[in-house]
Amino acid sequence: MLLTRLLSELGSASIRDGLGVEADPAVRPAQQPEHGDYQLNGLLALGRSLRRPPRELAAAVADRLAGHDPFERVEVAGPGFVNLRLRDAWIAERLGDVLADRARDGVPAVDRPETIVVDFSSPNVAKQMHVGHLRSTILGDAIVRLLRFLGHRVLGDNHLGDWGTQFGLLLAGIKRWGSQVALEGDAVAELERIYRLASEAARADEAFADEARAELARLQSGDPERRAQWQRFVEQTRRTLERVYDRLGVRFDLWLGESSYEAMLPGVVEELLRRGIAREDQGAVCVFVGELPEAPEALRGRKEPFIVRKKDGAFLYSTTDIATVLYRRDTLRADRVLYVVDVRQADHFAQLFATVRAMGVTMRLEHVGFGTILGEDGRPLRTRDGAPVTLEALLDEAVTRAEARLRQAEGLELDPAAIGEVARAVGIGAVKYADLRQHRLTDYRFEWDKLLSFKGNAGPYLQYAYARTRSVFRRGAVDPDTLAGPIVLREPPERALALVLLRFGDVVHAAADGALPHLVAEHLYEVAVALSTFYERCRVLHEDAAVRASRLALLAVASRQLRRGLELLGITAIERM
């Protein structure tokens, strides 16, 4: 159920019946338990617009709300708040509905499913994935999981950087510095080495730069030998990438790189020119986005061009991105496209979206930006010699550190033979959770000790919280899937846990709507903390039959919710720890 939606509907109806106006009741969870469970805040703004004392309005609305079934107490407080306390029996009944809903754990699907493309990860061919790709990859995967769970048709697209000037450098460089033995071993590392040498040579030697440009021209004109080499680069990179994605548990529906749109690019430029959206400037074809009626306020009047064809006739990734939008509209029939790309690209996407709006594109286009991963020194995370940390190296270290922690930890329920498997789930889950628990727009420090902790807001703590619920069921010889309640809330810790669990539907919908997975992470941590207090103050297995059955049912809801939430974040729920 969507608890906030239900309370908001009751609040809106009470405002309409009590005051004769339509208004947003602004229902929010109460910040302090003594103020109730929820608070209706919208009457302060309504008082200003109606020029009436907000407390007077609140009293009229509270009178209407008090008669509704969910509420034990409705009180006017402060300058015009309405505090709402839910009835224990009503909470328990709704949680019983959640317990019975094994397919969705009480989270309703959306009323109007959409076709949504999520563009994420998008590394470059012939380069290893590094820590800079981590956020896009795991944020994008979590967003795909959330939207798909809510019933949307979601297409995760890995828009590879597999076309452009770097391939001229690689083709020229491989002739000079390529090693067949190395290419047959770690091909991507060898291609990356060659690319670095070729880039340095092109800056220092104009003759080599000309050679690279000639190689690129032959590739782009369809030369069979160059095309075959390029295809090998792409295939070798994809094999390496899939190895990393397999470790992360990430899957894509589409791998449509920049090269997929090559044939569309001349037509894109021609259409922009024909419609007067672009014009030639110093030999290049440019869109002056600041002049477009569709330009956002931040771009209005700006003179910088959005170049779609260089004066030498070459296309840019701006051109490819326009073609990609058109393909997603016309072929994939998308209603909405999310680009999970770091905030430094915000200007590019603002220009892209304004340009395609001018071309008549009406589907929703959203840049889902994110901040930077920092080292413990507060600077962008790098190796000791200043190089970017490869993603494989980061995952290797996470698993190694997790295994060491598991071997040192006391009180864990672990088969020694399973430690390696559990360490993989804990290490990679810790890396994911450390990122996903942050608001995506923030920068954050990558600190091994904190992210691998079994205490506090960290992935291993949540995995342990889930495993502990499973341990209770094993010790009690109980199959949680057979539990049916009824749930009765006798003690404050039971009620506190139940109230948190009842908010799951709201959290999942808000996280999906705003592309904000951290909301799910925050919720799971609240569940784990409430569970800890519940265990401290409420016995489960050693109670009389009615209390035992109720508490086991409550624990079953919490257990399933932890598992579901971890799955939505792409983190493995571990049965034994």
TIZADO-658369 format. One record per residue (C-alpha): residue number from 0; residue in three letters; chain; z, y, x. Coordinates in steps of 0.001 Angstrom, whole numbers. Example, Ala and Ser with C-alpha at 12.3 -4.5 7.8 and 13.67 -1.06 7.14 Angstrom:
<recs>
0 Ala A 7800 -4500 12300
1 Ser A 7140 -1060 13670
</recs>
This chain:
<recs>
0 Met A 0 0 0
1 Leu A -426 3625 991
2 Leu A 3068 4934 395
3 Thr A 2338 8561 1194
4 Arg A -658 8550 -1157
5 Leu A 1498 7165 -3979
6 Leu A 4241 9738 -3401
7 Ser A 1677 12526 -3099
8 Glu A 98 11536 -6415
9 Leu A 3508 11621 -8079
10 Gly A 4226 14972 -6444
11 Ser A 895 16448 -7564
12 Ala A 1434 15255 -11125
13 Ser A 4942 16730 -11174
14 Ile A 3676 20098 -9894
15 Arg A 957 20067 -12536
16 Asp A 3344 19085 -15352
17 Gly A 6229 21287 -14243
18 Leu A 4358 24403 -13097
19 Gly A 926 24176 -14698
20 Val A -972 24465 -11383
21 Glu A -2797 22161 -8983
22 Ala A -1352 22099 -5463
23 Asp A -884 19840 -2444
24 Pro A 2731 18608 -2490
25 Ala A 2662 18055 1304
26 Val A 4765 14875 1286
27 Arg A 6046 13841 4726
28 Pro A 8638 11358 6031
29 Ala A 11990 13127 6342
30 Gln A 12941 13983 9920
31 Gln A 16657 13366 9323
32 Pro A 17916 10330 7321
33 Glu A 20561 12466 5633
34 His A 17712 14409 3997
35 Gly A 16370 11283 2333
36 Asp A 13347 9125 3102
37 Tyr A 10571 11603 2313
38 Gln A 10346 15320 1784
39 Leu A 8039 17371 -420
40 Asn A 7287 20600 1487
41 Gly A 4371 22193 -387
42 Leu A 6429 24402 -2652
43 Leu A 7161 26953 79
44 Ala A 3472 27896 308
45 Leu A 3093 27659 -3472
46 Gly A 6001 30061 -3943
47 Arg A 4229 32651 -1809
48 Ser A 961 32307 -3712
49 Leu A 2660 32409 -7148
50 Arg A 5164 35062 -6033
51 Arg A 8062 33035 -7370
52 Pro A 11182 31762 -5576
53 Pro A 10331 28372 -4007
54 Arg A 13729 26936 -4989
55 Glu A 12967 27732 -8615
56 Leu A 9652 25875 -8334
57 Ala A 11323 23013 -6486
58 Ala A 13885 22589 -9245
59 Ala A 11162 22310 -11895
60 Val A 9239 19748 -9834
61 Ala A 12367 17762 -8957
62 Asp A 13184 17407 -12665
63 Arg A 9786 15776 -13249
64 Leu A 9994 13539 -10164
65 Ala A 13479 12247 -10930
66 Gly A 12253 10108 -13789
67 His A 9826 8061 -11723
68 Asp A 10578 4467 -10770
69 Pro A 10502 4727 -6932
70 Phe A 13303 7270 -6659
71 Glu A 17032 6750 -6401
72 Arg A 17698 10429 -5750
73 Val A 15635 13624 -5916
74 Glu A 17305 16780 -4579
75 Val A 16336 20382 -3953
76 Ala A 17333 21543 -478
77 Gly A 17052 24602 1743
78 Pro A 14583 27325 776
79 Gly A 12548 25012 -1470
80 Phe A 12238 21482 -126
81 Val A 12474 18458 -2389
82 Asn A 14198 15506 -704
83 Leu A 13282 12034 -1941
84 Arg A 15345 8888 -1473
85 Leu A 13670 5641 -2544
86 Arg A 15498 2920 -4460
87 Asp A 16443 -83 -2336
88 Ala A 15172 -2499 -4982
89 Trp A 11840 -652 -5197
90 Ile A 11401 -798 -1397
91 Ala A 12228 -4516 -1442
92 Glu A 9755 -5195 -4264
93 Arg A 6945 -3390 -2460
94 Leu A 7772 -5266 744
95 Gly A 7589 -8493 -1260
96 Asp A 4022 -7507 -2169
97 Val A 3277 -7026 1528
98 Leu A 4773 -10437 2324
99 Ala A 2469 -12048 -238
100 Asp A -611 -10271 1168
101 Arg A -1275 -12500 4165
102 Ala A -4900 -11395 4424
103 Arg A -4226 -7681 4927
104 Asp A -469 -7243 5418
105 Gly A -369 -4650 2676
106 Val A -3071 -2404 4161
107 Pro A -5752 -1642 1527
108 Ala A -9404 -1476 2515
109 Val A -11271 1805 2108
110 Asp A -12777 2649 -1263
111 Arg A -16165 3613 215
112 Pro A -17192 1601 3286
113 Glu A -19519 3334 5712
114 Thr A -21836 2256 8498
115 Ile A -20257 3674 11649
116 Val A -21549 3543 15224
117 Val A -18899 3817 17932
118 Asp A -20452 4773 21279
119 Phe A -17978 3831 24005
120 Ser A -17504 2663 27606
121 Ser A -21122 3456 28680
122 Pro A -20958 2880 32457
123 Asn A -23926 3380 34764
124 Val A -26088 548 35986
125 Ala A -25743 -362 39680
126 Lys A -22177 966 39827
127 Gln A -18830 -754 39514
128 Met A -16621 233 36613
129 His A -13713 2335 37811
130 Val A -10538 3625 36261
131 Gly A -12463 6527 34725
132 His A -14090 4040 32337
133 Leu A -10763 2601 31191
134 Arg A -9900 5131 28504
135 Ser A -13309 5130 26845
136 Thr A -13395 1327 26864
137 Ile A -9985 587 25388
138 Leu A -9867 3607 23057
139 Gly A -13322 2755 21750
140 Asp A -12405 -889 21245
141 Ala A -9240 37 19328
142 Ile A -11185 2465 17126
143 Val A -13776 -237 16372
144 Arg A -11000 -2672 15434
145 Leu A -9254 -150 13167
146 Leu A -12380 922 11323
147 Arg A -13622 -2652 10920
148 Phe A -10242 -3791 9573
149 Leu A -10432 -1100 6904
150 Gly A -13751 -2504 5687
151 His A -16356 -325 7374
152 Arg A -19519 -1817 8875
153 Val A -18940 -929 12522
154 Leu A -21408 -1190 15399
155 Gly A -19896 -868 18858
156 Asp A -22639 391 21177
157 Asn A -22478 293 24971
158 His A -24926 3097 25773
159 Leu A -25539 2200 29414
160 Gly A -26778 4730 31952
161 Asp A -29742 2548 32881
162 Trp A -32526 5095 33391
163 Gly A -33090 8208 35458
164 Thr A -33367 9577 38982
165 Gln A -30782 7234 40507
166 Phe A -33264 4369 40251
167 Gly A -35772 6122 42481
168 Leu A -33034 6411 45108
169 Leu A -32121 2743 44682
170 Leu A -35727 1549 44949
171 Ala A -36285 3566 48100
172 Gly A -32860 2711 49520
173 Ile A -33120 -1018 49015
174 Lys A -36163 -1107 51280
175 Arg A -34183 438 54131
176 Trp A -30659 -885 53713
177 Gly A -30772 -3746 51225
178 Ser A -29299 -7131 52091
179 Gln A -30588 -10098 50115
180 Val A -27466 -12064 50995
181 Ala A -25226 -9297 49658
182 Leu A -27346 -8922 46523
183 Glu A -26968 -12631 45818
184 Gly A -23180 -12291 46245
185 Asp A -21619 -9159 44714
186 Ala A -24820 -7455 43607
187 Val A -23220 -4389 42039
188 Ala A -21079 -3606 45078
189 Glu A -24206 -3870 47250
190 Leu A -26238 -1648 44913
191 Glu A -23431 910 44943
192 Arg A -23402 872 48753
193 Ile A -27175 1365 48874
194 Tyr A -27024 4188 46352
195 Arg A -24436 6070 48424
196 Leu A -26601 5752 51545
197 Ala A -29725 6789 49666
198 Ser A -28037 9816 48095
199 Glu A -26839 11006 51516
200 Ala A -30291 10437 53027
201 Ala A -32036 12350 50224
202 Arg A -29812 15365 50832
203 Ala A -30464 15323 54562
204 Asp A -34093 14186 54719
205 Glu A -36740 15732 52482
206 Ala A -39222 12990 53368
207 Phe A -36841 10341 52036
208 Ala A -36209 12437 48912
209 Asp A -39987 12548 48346
210 Glu A -40161 8790 48797
211 Ala A -37420 8310 46177
212 Arg A -39223 10605 43745
213 Ala A -42437 8644 44272
214 Glu A -40600 5385 43587
215 Leu A -39170 6844 40392
216 Ala A -42610 8000 39264
217 Arg A -44008 4491 39819
218 Leu A -41110 2988 37874
219 Gln A -41512 5377 34964
220 Ser A -45284 4867 34871
221 Gly A -44717 1143 34355
222 Asp A -45443 -309 37803
223 Pro A -44740 -4069 37332
224 Glu A -43008 -4578 40690
225 Arg A -40654 -1613 40212
226 Arg A -39981 -2575 36610
227 Ala A -39039 -6089 37686
228 Gln A -36660 -4731 40325
229 Trp A -35131 -2322 37842
230 Gln A -34679 -5152 35337
231 Arg A -32813 -7164 37981
232 Phe A -30514 -4170 38610
233 Val A -29712 -4025 34888
234 Glu A -29141 -7766 34529
235 Gln A -26957 -7984 37632
236 Thr A -24857 -5043 36448
237 Arg A -24476 -6446 32957
238 Arg A -23140 -9762 34307
239 Thr A -20541 -7866 36325
240 Leu A -19635 -5659 33373
241 Glu A -19254 -8593 31014
242 Arg A -16789 -10190 33415
243 Val A -14583 -7074 33137
244 Tyr A -15044 -6812 29362
245 Asp A -14074 -10471 28961
246 Arg A -10806 -9791 30761
247 Leu A -10154 -6834 28475
248 Gly A -11144 -8741 25331
249 Val A -13793 -6119 24529
250 Arg A -17039 -6956 22708
251 Phe A -20090 -4896 21822
252 Asp A -22559 -5306 18986
253 Leu A -25256 -3378 20825
254 Trp A -26184 -2750 24469
255 Leu A -28762 -20 23908
256 Gly A -28935 1913 27162
257 Glu A -30877 5078 27856
258 Ser A -34005 3046 28647
259 Ser A -34097 1797 25032
260 Tyr A -35264 5247 23923
261 Glu A -37828 5932 26660
262 Ala A -40820 5672 24325
263 Met A -39295 8190 21912
264 Leu A -38746 10993 24427
265 Pro A -42183 12690 24396
266 Gly A -42078 12750 20591
267 Val A -38590 14284 20596
268 Val A -39757 17172 22779
269 Glu A -42925 17641 20712
270 Glu A -40902 17827 17483
271 Leu A -38480 20354 18970
272 Leu A -41389 22537 20057
273 Arg A -43289 22134 16779
274 Arg A -40271 23146 14713
275 Gly A -39471 26112 16941
276 Ile A -36094 24710 17932
277 Ala A -37130 24565 21609
278 Arg A -39441 26708 23717
279 Glu A -40810 26736 27230
280 Asp A -38850 28743 29777
281 Gln A -39879 28891 33452
282 Gly A -41875 25702 33009
283 Ala A -39037 23713 31394
284 Val A -38586 23012 27683
285 Cys A -35224 24319 26482
286 Val A -33171 24659 23340
287 Phe A -31181 27877 23372
288 Val A -28371 26547 21226
289 Gly A -26583 29892 21059
290 Glu A -29493 31231 18985
291 Leu A -29439 28435 16396
292 Pro A -27902 29030 12960
293 Glu A -26317 25584 13344
294 Ala A -24469 26556 16549
295 Pro A -20669 26391 16327
296 Glu A -18783 29646 16805
297 Ala A -17932 28798 20431
298 Leu A -21635 28615 21352
299 Arg A -22920 31621 19401
300 Gly A -24741 34095 21595
301 Arg A -24607 31923 24719
302 Lys A -27668 32126 26933
303 Glu A -27423 28805 28789
304 Pro A -30337 26481 27942
305 Phe A -29996 22921 26714
306 Ile A -32865 21531 28774
307 Val A -34796 18629 27226
308 Arg A -37706 18445 29697
309 Lys A -37698 19701 33262
310 Lys A -40592 21655 34705
311 Asp A -41760 18535 36588
312 Gly A -42083 16723 33236
313 Ala A -38956 14574 33637
314 Phe A -36653 14017 30682
315 Leu A -32872 14326 30835
316 Tyr A -29980 12561 29190
317 Ser A -29920 15431 26685
318 Thr A -33352 14212 25519
319 Thr A -32186 10615 25450
320 Asp A -29106 11575 23450
321 Ile A -31253 13315 20829
322 Ala A -33479 10248 20555
323 Thr A -30377 8061 20236
324 Val A -29094 10142 17320
325 Leu A -32442 9808 15543
326 Tyr A -32498 6043 16112
327 Arg A -28982 5669 14759
328 Arg A -29929 7663 11683
329 Asp A -33340 6120 10970
330 Thr A -32968 2516 12186
331 Leu A -29251 1760 12068
332 Arg A -28765 3865 8907
333 Ala A -25445 5134 10205
334 Asp A -23280 7391 8066
335 Arg A -21150 8410 11017
336 Val A -21276 8234 14826
337 Leu A -18261 8519 17127
338 Tyr A -18773 9307 20823
339 Val A -15728 8178 22812
340 Val A -16285 10317 25902
341 Asp A -13871 12422 27954
342 Val A -13131 16007 27005
343 Arg A -15111 17407 29928
344 Gln A -18282 16559 27969
345 Ala A -17252 18621 24943
346 Asp A -19792 21346 25684
347 His A -22640 18842 25945
348 Phe A -21793 17295 22592
349 Ala A -21441 20679 20913
350 Gln A -24970 21510 22080
351 Leu A -26310 18087 21107
352 Phe A -24836 18198 17618
353 Ala A -26120 21719 16956
354 Thr A -29610 20720 18133
355 Val A -29888 17658 15910
356 Arg A -28426 19574 12964
357 Ala A -31331 21989 13409
358 Met A -33618 18930 13266
359 Gly A -32192 18008 9862
360 Val A -29633 15362 10859
361 Thr A -26829 15335 8296
362 Met A -24802 12236 9242
363 Arg A -21332 12892 10653
364 Leu A -21270 13191 14440
365 Glu A -17907 13344 16178
366 His A -16933 13687 19805
367 Val A -13767 11623 20281
368 Gly A -12529 13254 23471
369 Phe A -9782 12086 25780
370 Gly A -7881 13300 28837
371 Thr A -7507 12016 32396
372 Ile A -5461 9196 33889
373 Leu A -3309 10611 36676
374 Gly A -1572 8904 39552
375 Glu A 2174 9167 40055
376 Asp A 1491 12279 42146
377 Gly A 42 14029 39094
378 Arg A -3521 13969 40446
379 Pro A -6469 11897 39145
380 Leu A -5799 8245 39977
381 Arg A -7491 7166 43225
382 Thr A -7040 4726 46081
383 Arg A -5208 5781 49256
384 Asp A -8508 6627 50937
385 Gly A -9493 8878 48028
386 Ala A -12013 6540 46359
387 Pro A -11943 5843 42609
388 Val A -9904 2771 41702
389 Thr A -12200 3 40452
390 Leu A -11286 -1375 37064
391 Glu A -11265 -4953 38340
392 Ala A -8837 -4025 41111
393 Leu A -6571 -2287 38599
394 Leu A -6526 -5322 36309
395 Asp A -5884 -7663 39241
396 Glu A -2872 -5609 40290
397 Ala A -1579 -5448 36716
398 Val A -1632 -9235 36393
399 Thr A -33 -9753 39824
400 Arg A 2768 -7292 39047
401 Ala A 3285 -8793 35580
402 Glu A 3682 -12277 37015
403 Ala A 6260 -11030 39509
404 Arg A 8204 -9363 36668
405 Leu A 8097 -12504 34544
406 Arg A 9394 -14666 37379
407 Gln A 12285 -12261 37973
408 Ala A 13188 -11672 34313
409 Glu A 16222 -13364 32790
410 Gly A 16490 -14810 29315
411 Leu A 12787 -15362 28727
412 Glu A 11614 -18493 26915
413 Leu A 8762 -19436 29251
414 Asp A 7199 -22682 30361
415 Pro A 6643 -22310 34143
416 Ala A 3167 -23794 33687
417 Ala A 2285 -20986 31249
418 Ile A 3399 -18069 33427
419 Gly A -106 -17381 34743
420 Glu A -1592 -17160 31257
421 Val A 1283 -15042 29944
422 Ala A 1048 -12763 33009
423 Arg A -2602 -12062 32216
424 Ala A -1753 -11131 28639
425 Val A 1251 -9030 29673
426 Gly A -446 -7258 32577
427 Ile A -3629 -6327 30744
428 Gly A -1713 -5558 27553
429 Ala A 579 -3236 29530
430 Val A -2385 -1304 30927
431 Lys A -3908 -963 27476
432 Tyr A -690 57 25769
433 Ala A 165 2631 28455
434 Asp A -3066 4379 27517
435 Leu A -3101 3790 23768
436 Arg A 449 5039 23237
437 Gln A -643 8504 24412
438 His A -2365 11020 22188
439 Arg A -5909 10588 23471
440 Leu A -6367 14281 24284
441 Thr A -3492 14313 26766
442 Asp A -3584 13510 30462
443 Tyr A -978 10936 31448
444 Arg A 583 9496 34578
445 Phe A -111 5867 35386
446 Glu A 3289 4519 36494
447 Trp A 3555 785 37133
448 Asp A 7329 521 36645
449 Lys A 7239 2177 33231
450 Leu A 4168 475 31836
451 Leu A 5370 -3031 32819
452 Ser A 8889 -2568 31454
453 Phe A 10488 -4990 29005
454 Lys A 12635 -2097 27806
455 Gly A 11512 1112 26156
456 Asn A 8115 2122 24873
457 Ala A 5865 -249 26828
458 Gly A 3465 -3081 26051
459 Pro A 5681 -5919 27373
460 Tyr A 8571 -4711 25199
461 Leu A 6407 -4980 22076
462 Gln A 5015 -8360 23076
463 Tyr A 8587 -9548 23625
464 Ala A 9638 -8117 20236
465 Tyr A 6945 -10238 18570
466 Ala A 7809 -13346 20625
467 Arg A 11464 -12940 19660
468 Thr A 10585 -13084 15949
469 Arg A 8695 -16313 16567
470 Ser A 11686 -17706 18442
471 Val A 13915 -17147 15391
472 Phe A 11497 -19122 13223
473 Arg A 11355 -21968 15758
474 Arg A 15142 -22143 16063
475 Gly A 15477 -22215 12301
476 Ala A 12651 -24768 11907
477 Val A 11006 -22309 9514
478 Asp A 7279 -21851 8854
479 Pro A 7035 -18076 8241
480 Asp A 3812 -18522 6268
481 Thr A 5767 -20350 3548
482 Leu A 8383 -17647 3050
483 Ala A 8290 -15901 -299
484 Gly A 11607 -14039 -541
485 Pro A 12893 -12418 -2606
486 Ile A 13880 -9648 -212
487 Val A 17198 -7970 -969
488 Leu A 18343 -5028 1166
489 Arg A 22102 -5421 1587
490 Glu A 22797 -3606 4877
491 Pro A 21598 -261 6307
492 Pro A 19671 -1913 9213
493 Glu A 17728 -4029 6704
494 Arg A 16807 -950 4713
495 Ala A 15837 1023 7826
496 Leu A 13560 -1784 8999
497 Ala A 12033 -2232 5547
498 Leu A 11254 1483 5236
499 Val A 9453 1511 8592
500 Leu A 7445 -1577 7629
501 Leu A 6398 2 4346
502 Arg A 4637 2815 6234
503 Phe A 2141 531 8013
504 Gly A -736 1148 5599
505 Asp A -418 4915 5973
506 Val A -367 4586 9750
507 Val A -3452 2372 9991
508 His A -5501 4626 7708
509 Ala A -4430 7780 9561
510 Ala A -5209 6173 12934
511 Ala A -8673 5090 11797
512 Asp A -9515 8368 10044
513 Gly A -8556 10492 13035
514 Ala A -9556 8053 15808
515 Leu A -5908 8169 16903
516 Pro A -4745 4687 17982
517 His A -1516 6147 19349
518 Leu A -255 6340 15752
519 Val A -328 2536 15575
520 Ala A 1402 2288 18962
521 Glu A 4160 4671 17819
522 His A 4628 2661 14640
523 Leu A 4911 -653 16490
524 Tyr A 7557 831 18762
525 Glu A 9503 2031 15701
526 Val A 9310 -1483 14264
527 Ala A 10565 -2992 17535
528 Val A 13481 -539 17737
529 Ala A 14420 -1139 14091
530 Leu A 14238 -4894 14716
531 Ser A 16596 -4589 17684
532 Thr A 19204 -2841 15528
533 Phe A 18666 -5403 12767
534 Tyr A 19368 -8274 15179
535 Glu A 22525 -6573 16462
536 Arg A 24070 -6061 13029
537 Cys A 22575 -8714 10767
538 Arg A 22756 -12444 11262
539 Val A 19686 -14333 10085
540 Leu A 19995 -18110 10458
541 His A 23746 -18480 10034
542 Glu A 24158 -16928 6595
543 Asp A 24310 -18366 3089
544 Ala A 21021 -19512 1596
545 Ala A 20153 -16334 -337
546 Val A 20885 -13937 2533
547 Arg A 19128 -16221 5013
548 Ala A 16006 -16440 2849
549 Ser A 15887 -12674 2347
550 Arg A 16313 -11852 6018
551 Leu A 13789 -14462 7110
552 Ala A 11275 -12950 4663
553 Leu A 11966 -9465 6032
554 Leu A 11527 -10810 9555
555 Ala A 8252 -12477 8552
556 Val A 6830 -9124 7446
557 Ala A 7935 -7519 10714
558 Ser A 6497 -10379 12765
559 Arg A 3112 -10262 11057
560 Gln A 3002 -6495 11309
561 Leu A 3684 -6565 15043
562 Arg A 965 -9168 15519
563 Arg A -1525 -7276 13362
564 Gly A -771 -3975 15052
565 Leu A -1135 -5448 18540
566 Glu A -4442 -7029 17520
567 Leu A -5699 -3672 16241
568 Leu A -4926 -2231 19679
569 Gly A -6681 -5143 21398
570 Ile A -3422 -6510 22851
571 Thr A -2521 -10203 22810
572 Ala A 518 -11160 20744
573 Ile A 2435 -13782 22769
574 Glu A 4188 -16632 20968
575 Arg A 6755 -17442 23675
576 Met A 8328 -15118 26225
</recs>
